[in-house]
């Protein structure tokens, strides 16, 4: 049985069971990288579970096919479920996972470091198609890619819940989408913050970032047309009517400025952006 400090090397192939560290601070590392080494979960589970205070390391796997662990009456963390732990996740591809919260990864009460990982084509019903961060968590994302993740709610790439702050260094956010707000990153509470530097944002729908984030410099953002509510490439009458129809308290895409109230401020945003969206 592995003990703290052990390094487990895994050759090419597919590990057809949920990987649970069970409180052991060990390293699980592939010998040939994520292109040839896969983790798929037990039925109705996350692929990887790190939730007992471990200083664990996961290095060099494709993590796919997970649906999450029970969390506050829902399921969370389809690919990787992290709670009350501070692991290092590096050189991994997290893809094709789904859950209620955090399709690719869910972080609660943890401060993980995620390095050189790709989150691609993960989905969630609620917050965080790629990743959800919640409940006094302080992750670091370094040289990661978020591509083609989607949520039916908020935060296609990443969604922040309560009382959490993240570091995002030299990451790429490409074609992440949310049905409501925050295509790339969504911060739903003033009690949370994202510190972003050296990162690229492009083709997010309906917008790149919503909420209290800190621009630490060297970020590059493609033009985005967040006022084009129906996503037809033009801000016009249809968008204006959508705002009027949703008038009042609303957590919805018509709430363009993200203050949970559809009112004259959102109407003016549509009027000011009238015409074709920037190409």
Phi, psi and omega per residue, in radians:
X1 nan 2.382 -3.127
X2 -1.166 2.536 3.094
X3 -2.175 2.918 -3.113
X4 -0.885 2.315 3.116
X5 1.660 -0.210 3.140
X6 -1.212 2.655 3.019
X7 -2.053 2.118 3.129
X8 -1.840 2.083 3.131
X9 -1.704 2.328 -3.068
X10 -2.123 2.222 3.122
X11 -1.415 3.080 -3.128
X12 -1.024 2.593 -3.141
X13 2.425 -2.948 -3.105
X14 -2.116 2.216 3.077
X15 -1.620 1.813 -3.024
X16 -1.601 1.004 3.084
X17 -2.900 2.665 3.076
X18 -1.105 2.322 3.078
X19 -1.613 1.990 3.097
X20 -2.050 2.207 -3.103
X21 -1.344 -0.369 3.018
X22 0.894 0.755 3.048
X23 1.460 0.020 -3.096
X24 -1.679 2.243 3.132
X25 -1.515 1.371 -3.091
X26 -2.131 2.903 3.056
X27 -1.889 2.234 3.000
X28 -1.984 2.043 -2.959
X29 -2.333 2.346 3.062
X30 -1.413 2.632 3.120
X31 -1.492 -0.422 -3.011
X32 -2.146 0.100 3.031
X33 1.592 3.017 -2.997
X34 -1.238 -0.335 -3.126
X35 -1.182 -0.348 -3.082
X36 -2.205 0.024 -3.020
X37 -2.285 2.075 -2.935
X38 -2.177 2.528 2.977
X39 -2.075 2.111 2.992
X40 -2.097 2.599 -2.913
X41 -1.594 2.972 2.831
X42 -1.094 2.755 3.141
X43 -0.975 2.378 3.063
X44 1.015 0.734 -3.133
X45 -2.425 2.942 2.929
X46 -1.312 2.751 3.068
X47 -1.237 -0.708 -3.087
X48 -2.316 2.323 3.134
X49 -2.165 2.157 3.112
X50 -2.314 1.687 -2.951
X51 -2.553 0.459 -3.115
X52 -2.319 0.583 3.077
X53 1.414 0.253 -3.083
X54 -1.262 2.567 2.877
X55 -1.704 1.163 -3.005
X56 -1.517 2.807 3.031
X57 -2.283 2.297 2.991
X58 -2.119 2.197 -2.952
X59 -2.445 1.982 2.888
X60 1.574 0.724 -3.139
X61 -2.233 2.671 2.819
X62 -1.596 2.197 -3.079
X63 -1.943 2.007 -2.970
X64 -2.606 2.589 3.011
X65 1.561 0.166 -3.099
X66 -1.476 2.720 3.135
X67 -2.186 -0.029 2.989
X68 1.868 2.976 3.118
X69 -1.985 2.679 3.089
X70 -1.027 2.334 -3.130
X71 -2.668 1.937 3.061
X72 0.880 0.798 3.073
X73 1.479 -0.025 3.089
X74 -2.235 -2.901 3.020
X75 -2.089 2.565 -3.048
X76 -2.556 2.608 3.032
X77 1.259 1.106 -3.121
X78 -0.982 -0.848 -3.129
X79 -1.413 -1.015 -3.091
X80 -2.326 2.225 3.132
X81 -1.924 2.062 -3.120
X82 -2.107 2.193 3.083
X83 -2.537 2.301 3.072
X84 0.968 0.618 -3.105
X85 -2.557 2.802 -3.093
X86 -2.233 1.098 -3.079
X87 -1.360 2.988 2.942
X88 -1.960 2.181 3.059
X89 -2.029 2.073 -3.097
X90 -2.430 2.638 3.030
X91 0.989 0.677 -3.124
X92 -2.008 2.693 2.984
X93 -1.966 2.055 -3.141
X94 -1.888 1.921 -2.965
X95 -2.583 2.575 3.029
X96 1.183 0.530 3.088
X97 -1.877 2.748 3.124
X98 -2.581 2.676 3.092
X99 -2.922 3.057 3.047
X100 -1.134 -0.850 3.116
X101 -2.181 2.368 3.059
X102 1.092 1.281 -3.120
X103 -1.003 -0.828 3.132
X104 -1.460 -0.691 -3.070
X105 -2.745 2.489 3.020
X106 -2.188 2.328 -3.124
X107 -2.168 2.155 3.060
X108 -2.380 2.300 3.115
X109 0.935 0.676 -3.105
X110 -2.441 2.801 3.107
X111 -2.283 1.125 -3.123
X112 -1.310 2.787 2.972
X113 -1.973 2.153 -3.121
X114 -2.031 2.039 -3.017
X115 -2.196 2.349 3.025
X116 0.898 0.771 3.115
X117 -1.944 2.671 3.095
X118 -2.029 2.150 3.021
X119 -1.842 1.987 -3.045
X120 -2.447 2.282 3.048
X121 1.005 0.776 2.955
X122 -1.754 2.678 -3.082
X123 -2.394 2.711 3.043
X124 -2.473 2.662 3.035
X125 -1.306 -0.822 3.107
X126 -1.916 -2.592 -2.886
X127 -1.064 2.386 2.938
X128 1.511 1.378 3.055
X129 -1.063 -0.832 3.094
X130 -1.481 -0.951 -3.061
X131 -2.520 2.458 2.918
X132 -2.064 2.379 -3.110
X133 -2.106 2.217 -2.965
X134 -2.679 2.659 2.878
X135 1.097 1.220 3.071
X136 1.000 0.952 3.073
X137 -1.998 2.570 -3.034
X138 -2.433 1.219 -3.083
X139 -1.411 2.798 2.973
X140 -2.133 2.209 3.041
X141 -1.941 2.136 -3.074
X142 -2.289 2.141 3.121
X143 0.940 0.801 3.086
X144 -1.842 2.790 3.085
X145 -2.123 2.393 3.073
X146 -2.155 1.955 -3.044
X147 -2.339 2.287 2.961
X148 1.035 0.532 3.009
X149 -1.527 2.639 -3.051
X150 -2.512 2.507 3.002
X151 -2.279 2.587 3.032
X152 -1.360 -0.046 -3.017
X153 -2.219 -1.962 -3.062
X154 -2.022 2.444 2.999
X155 1.396 1.353 3.129
X156 -1.084 -0.819 3.091
X157 -1.453 -0.985 -3.078
X158 -2.475 2.423 3.012
X159 -2.205 2.317 3.036
X160 -1.692 2.367 2.958
X161 -1.649 -2.214 -3.011
X162 -1.687 2.517 2.866
X163 0.946 0.829 -3.095
X164 -2.395 2.589 3.113
X165 -2.378 2.306 -3.125
X166 -2.138 2.719 3.023
X167 -1.910 2.255 -3.131
X168 -2.190 1.815 -3.068
X169 -2.039 2.182 2.985
X170 0.961 0.821 3.136
X171 -1.867 2.826 3.098
X172 -2.085 2.270 3.092
X173 -2.112 1.949 -3.020
X174 -2.317 2.092 2.991
X175 1.052 0.707 2.996
X176 -1.622 2.497 -2.993
X177 -2.365 2.582 3.072
X178 -2.334 2.449 3.121
X179 -1.213 -0.411 -3.129
X180 -1.969 -1.347 -3.108
X181 -2.477 2.802 3.012
X182 1.303 1.197 3.128
X183 -1.000 -0.827 3.140
X184 -1.615 -0.963 -3.084
X185 -2.422 2.376 3.080
X186 -2.237 2.291 3.060
X187 -2.091 1.902 -3.002
X188 -1.601 0.071 -3.064
X189 -2.548 2.413 3.091
X190 -1.162 -0.177 3.121
X191 -1.433 -0.011 3.136
X192 -2.167 2.764 -3.116
X193 -2.633 2.610 3.020
X194 -2.079 2.181 3.102
X195 -1.754 1.940 -2.921
X196 -2.060 2.274 3.094
X197 -2.541 2.572 3.022
X198 1.030 0.520 -3.014
X199 -2.012 2.724 -3.109
X200 -2.030 2.372 3.130
X201 -2.225 2.207 3.120
X202 -2.650 2.531 3.049
X203 1.007 0.597 3.024
X204 -1.391 2.503 3.052
X205 -2.282 2.353 -0.012
X206 -1.491 -0.106 -3.090
X207 -2.737 2.944 -3.114
X208 -1.370 -1.095 -3.053
X209 -2.351 2.346 3.036
X210 -2.189 2.265 3.101
X211 1.989 -2.970 -2.970
X212 -1.478 1.521 3.100
X213 -1.975 2.746 -3.112
X214 -1.967 2.087 3.126
X215 -1.466 1.812 -3.107
X216 -1.619 0.138 2.998
X217 1.875 2.733 3.077
X218 1.063 0.549 3.032
X219 -1.682 2.527 -3.113
X220 -2.165 2.135 -3.098
X221 -2.152 2.133 3.020
X222 -1.140 2.676 3.075
X223 -0.999 2.416 3.105
X224 -2.325 2.568 -3.046
X225 -2.006 1.287 -3.087
X226 -1.188 -0.254 3.125
X227 -1.545 -0.103 3.081
X228 -1.468 1.453 -2.947
X229 -1.109 -0.697 -3.108
X230 -1.590 0.114 3.015
X231 0.955 0.733 3.104
X232 -1.788 0.131 3.098
X233 1.562 -0.006 -3.128
X234 -2.447 2.358 3.011
X235 -1.585 2.010 -3.035
X236 -2.700 -2.658 -3.024
X237 -1.041 -0.753 -3.120
X238 -1.031 -0.710 3.122
X239 -1.180 -0.689 3.112
X240 -1.065 -0.754 -3.140
X241 -1.175 -0.622 3.100
X242 -1.070 -0.724 3.107
X243 -1.101 -0.799 -3.120
X244 -1.102 -0.709 -3.120
X245 -1.171 -0.497 -3.112
X246 -1.658 0.159 -3.011
X247 -0.887 2.340 3.110
X248 2.011 -2.884 3.121
X249 -1.123 2.242 -3.040
X250 -2.871 2.206 2.926
X251 -1.708 1.584 -2.942
X252 -2.756 2.957 -3.101
X253 -1.183 -0.412 3.099
X254 -1.230 -0.282 3.052
X255 -1.431 1.404 -2.947
X256 -1.120 -0.664 -3.096
X257 -1.582 0.053 2.982
X258 1.247 0.464 -3.125
X259 -1.761 0.249 3.134
X260 1.133 0.334 3.115
X261 -2.441 2.133 3.061
X262 -1.595 2.003 -3.060
X263 -2.647 -2.781 -3.044
X264 -1.082 -0.524 3.120
X265 -1.062 -0.740 3.127
X266 -1.231 -0.652 3.086
X267 -1.054 -0.758 3.134
X268 -1.154 -0.599 3.091
X269 -1.053 -0.750 3.124
X270 -1.097 -0.799 -3.116
X271 -1.107 -0.715 -3.130
X272 -1.173 -0.470 -3.100
X273 -1.714 0.168 -2.996
X274 -0.928 2.320 3.100
X275 2.074 -2.927 -3.110
X276 -1.214 2.488 3.083
X277 -1.249 2.675 3.102
X278 -1.102 2.452 -3.101
X279 -1.425 nan nan
